[in-house]
């Protein structure tokens, strides 16, 4: 602890006597300073023991002393040391009364105690306190380093940090979720700070902020050295951190940042392994993929999984999504195979697991946000999600995810599941601009023919196709003779240059007709 007025009074060599403010001797002393100015306040920082002989003071005037003492107390001066036997044989009563009235400690300094001795005593006490703080800080650093190297995760490191600061500590992931806390009761307290952690995450690392309420004072420190924070550390105490506690917190931040960086390096190696496993699965080699996956991804291949493909307007979007999924998987112990692929990310995640749920929640939150003017936000992603699959069907799952991604992109949605496409109709897909352009090109000659009043070839084609080529039924629908309908179909073949006996041609013409029908309401 820093020196206090009480410790100076108890210093046997100084022989100081308390004349006023005996109830405030616990005040810390930041320095001892001698000044004979009538108003030394402009030169004070606060926390000083002011040493005076009253050379330039009217120390016997009560009103003058009240003004003098009030100025000192307002400036945060810790106390006044008055030397007797120099200008005054005793401490003036006016000064004693003013000090008592203002609650400012007043110490009598005997003639044989030079001001220099007091200054040296304060300086020595401050140096000793700083030495104790540095020593305690190094000891904390050693203990925290041992805890970090033990390989038991951050729990032990947080427990030792909480003990050193006489408070609590918590570690957050990039999503703002609490990964660990010490003591155990602190987890609930730390969870209430998630919004503050999220705001801190958006600032370049390293960054810090002080928050808190009536319970405690909390400092949040971001972890990481790059553009984006990789987590956050919270420490809660009853008061501002001292020097020793500050050393401990800085050591914890450094160790957790190194641990995070090491984790990212390991994650990079895991991603390279995951890419090899994915290539084998796509090549139809599930047995080889299992052998390479080993314990790291083997469990993922033993149960149904989903394959998702995510694209983002900027790298920050895919990074945030993958970090969200990784954090969710880490909390539940799920395996997650994640492979960056050019401007997108391919992920294998357990069907029904927390990572897929986190992805869906992220996409839902994105859809709920109002789009910005000028295009997509950097954090926006588009995700295609396959149906549940297994190792032997990864190639099909990849195609499903790509199809769902394409639909999500066209519909302006953050996430589309392949099951939505399989369970619905193909007709909504005909709204695609490319499909409409194809339909217009295929049928344009028939529409131009009908526009010149040469017959109703489009309606006849639609009726004939809807009746699966049954002449009598289609002719009845049109109210014409079947020979007339046969003539019209020959004209359709001549104009289009394609045979209606070809099932592919009939399919393309039917889809083209359905596309133009779907477009008609929007055009009217």
C-alpha positions, 0 to 999 in steps of 0.5 A: 500500500502507498504511504498514508498520513497515519504511517508518517505519524507512526514513523518514529524518526519524524516525531509528527503530532496530529493537531486536526483531522485525526479521523482522516489519517488513512488518506494516501500520500502521493508526495510531500511538497514544501511551499511558502506561497500564499496560494500554492493550489495552481501547482498541486496535483492532489494527494500531496502533504503540503509542508509550510512554515507560514512565512507568507501567511497571516496564520493568526487571522481566522478568515485568512486561514479559512480561505487558505485551508478551503482552497487546499482541501478543494484541490485534494491536498492530503494534509498540511505539515506545519513546522513550529519553531521557525516563524511560529512557536506553536501551530496557530489556533486560527489554522487549527480551527480552519483545518478542523472545520474543513476536515483537513488533517494538520500535522505539527512538525517539530523543529528538529525534523527537517522537511527533507526527512519527511520528503525522504520518508514519503519517497522511500515508502512510495518506492517500497510500495512500487517494489512490492507491486512489481514483485507481486506482479511478476509473481502473478505473471509466473503463476498465470504463465504456469496455468496457461502452459498446463493445458487445462484451458483458461479456467485455471488461469482465470481462477488465479487471476481472480485471486490476485485481483481479489475479484472475479474474471471471465473470458468471452468468445468472439460472439460475446458468449462466456467461455469460462468464469472464476469464481463459478458465481461470476458466470451469471454476472459476466453474462449480463455484460455481453452487449458491452463485449459486442460493442468492444468487439467492433473496435480495433484490437487492442481496446478496453472499456470500464463498465459497471454498476452498483455491484462492482467496477468491471474492466473489459479488455479485447484479446488479439492483435489484428483488425478484429478482436478474437475474444475479451477478458472481463475483470471485476473488482470493488475499486480501481485496480492497483499497480500489482493488480494491473500487472496481473491483468496485463499478463493475463491479456498477453497470455490469452492473446498468445493462446488465441493466436496459437489456437488460430494457427492450429485451426489453420492446420485443421482447416488444411486437413479438413480440406483434404477430407472434403476433397476425398469425400467429394471424390467418393472415397469415404473410407480414405476420408475417415482414415485421414480425419482420424479423431479430429473429424471422425465423429462428424462422419459417423452421424448425419451431417449438413453441408453448407456453402456461405458467400459474403459481400466481404471477408468480414461477413464470412469470418463473423459467421464462421466464428459464430459457428465455431463458438457454438460448436466449441461450447457443446464439443461438436466437431466442425469441418470448415474449409475456406474456398476462394470467396466462400466457405464450405462447412460440414456440421452435425445435423441438428447441432448447435453450429447449424442452429447458430448459422440459422440464427445468424441468417435470421438476424441478418434478414431482420435487419433493414438493408443499407442503401448502396448495397449489401453490408460487409457482414451480410452472407448468403448461405445454402444448406443441404439436406441431412447427408452421410459420407457416401453422398457428400457430392450430392449434398454439395450440389444441393447446397449450391442449388440452395445458395443460388436460390437464396441469392436470387430471392434475397434471403440469407439462408435457404435449405435444400429441403425447401426446394424439394418440398415446394414447386419448381414454378417459383424458380421460373421467375429467374431473369435468365429463365424468362429470357429463355422463354421469351426467345423460344416463344417469340416467333409464335407470339409474333405469328399470332399478333399478325392474326394468322391463328392462335398457335400459342393457345393451341400449343398450350392446350395440346401440351396440357392434354399430353398430346391427346388430339381430341381432348385438346381440340375440344378444349379449343373448340376446333376440329382435330384436323385444325389442331394438327395443322396448327401443331405442324405450323408450330414445328415449322416456325420453331424448327423443332419436332414436338415428338421430342420429349425434351422439346415438349418439356422446354416449351411447357416450361416456357409457357409457364414462365410467360404465364407467371410473368403476365400478372407482374407486367399488367 
